[in-house]
Every structure is written in C-alpha cells, then in structure tokens.
Amino acid sequence: MTIYLIRHGRQSSKLCNVNAGLAEEGFLQAGMLGERLLNKHIDAVYSSDLIRAVQTAKEANRYWKVPHMIRPELREISFGDMEGMTDQDIAVTFREFKKEQARMERDLPYPGGECAADVIKRAMPVLKDIVKCGHQNVAVVTHGGVIRAVVAALLHMDPKDYRILGNSLENCSITELHFMEASETFLVERFNDYAHLEAYPKLLRAGWVEAEN
C-alpha cells in the first residue's frame, strides 16, 4: 500500500496557523498536484478539517474523483500562543523560546500548544486506520508539522529532532510512504518532492515566507 502525505496548498493568510482558505496560488498548486498523481490511481483522499487542507484535497480530487474523508487528528501542530501572530512578532515575542527550540535538546511544546510527540500520538492512529481500509493508493492532505513529526516517528527518531526534516516543506509537496503488510512497517520512499512546482518559482515557499515557526 502507498500513502502520499501532502502538505496543503498556499493559504491566503501569512498569520501563524489561522484557519484560512487557500490563496489563488494554493488552488494552482493543488491542481498541479492532482494532475501529477493522476496516474497513481488514487483510491481515496483524507484531509485534516482545517480549511486549507480541505480545499487542497477537493481541488486535487477534481482529477481523482474518489471518496474524501476528513480527520481532525491530521490538524497542524498547535502553535498555542503564537497562533494569529506575524512571523516578525513571533521572532520578537518568543525570541528565547525560538533559541531553545533551535537547540533541539528536548521535545519542546510551543507555549500553550503542542510538541511533536503530541502530534504523533494523534496522527499515527489515522495512518493505522488507513492501512486497514483495503485501498492500494491513498492521498493524505495534512500540514508541515504533522508530516515531519510522523516521518520522524517512522524513522525511529527522537521526537525532539523532527525539525531536522526539512527547513521548509513546500506547499503541495509529496512525501511517499509504503506500508509492508508482511512486516507491518512503513518505508519512507521520498520526502518533500515538489518537482511539479519547480518550474514556477512564484509557487515556491521562498516567494511566500522567509521563515517557518
């Protein structure tokens, strides 16, 4: 079985983890994603319940035309007190927290929010449900923090090190997992693949934000 973990398309707000819909570029990214995976014969698509993930799944699903299931457990990591703030204000207000986070000495929860282990605890059961569904190819539209935390868990990394996995995952990038039924293990086949966007610099993260929290 193959599971394609997909980061949602570009959202319409730069504020930290607000429940905003997609920007025009986000719909373009989602459409390009849907077209790229068209020959992978997607059987079902799952998404978090945040608007940007739901809209990404629906736009890509115009190509696949398969059932769409919404799972709140696939929501982005909670940034707690940072949510709704600009990156610039976060850099000032949470300067000491960001310094400690960068050292990766422990799985540090965001002030008033979650840590990587919290995300793994709620997201991994969804993957386990998916592998029991009987499908061969499933797309899962979720969020950057979730993808990095889940992949860290599958690679048997300490949760505190999840931020090593990519400085910035591209919107509508693909991280591919293969589930081996005989051994009941996941293989990580590719990570943050955005080849379908590379010819369009304006659709890349570098043209949108300078930093990720």
C-alpha positions, 0 to 999 in steps of 0.5 A: 500500500502507498500513502502520499502525505501532502502538505496543503496548498498556499493559504491566503493568510501569512498569520501563524496557523489561522484557519484560512482558505487557500490563496489563488496560488494554493488552488494552482498548486493543488491542481498541479498536484492532482494532475501529477498523481493522476496516474497513481490511481488514487483510491481515496483522499483524507484531509485534516478539517482545517480549511486549507487542507480541505480545499487542497484535497477537493481541488486535487480530487477534481482529477481523482474523483474518489471518496474524501474523508476528513480527520481532525487528528491530521490538524497542524501542530498547535502553535498555542500562543503564537497562533494569529501572530506575524512571523516578525512578532513571533521572532520578537515575542518568543525570541528565547523560546525560538533559541531553545527550540533551535537547540533541539535538546528536548521535545519542546511544546510551543507555549500553550500548544503542542510538541511533536510527540503530541502530534504523533500520538494523534496522527499515527492512529489515522495512518493505522486506520488507513492501512486497514481500509483495503485501498492500494493508493491513498492521498493524505492532505495534512500540514508541515508539522504533522508530516515531519513529526510522523516521518520522524516517528517512522524513522525511529527518531527522537521526537525532539529532532523532527525539525531536522526534516526539512527547513521548509516543506513546500506547499503541495509537496509529496512525501511517499510512504509504503506500508509492508503488510508482511512486516507491518512497517512503513518505508519512507520512499521520498520526502518533500518532492515538489518537482511539479512546482519547480518550474514556477518559482512564484509557487515556491515557499521562498516567494511566500515566507522567509521563515517557518515557526 
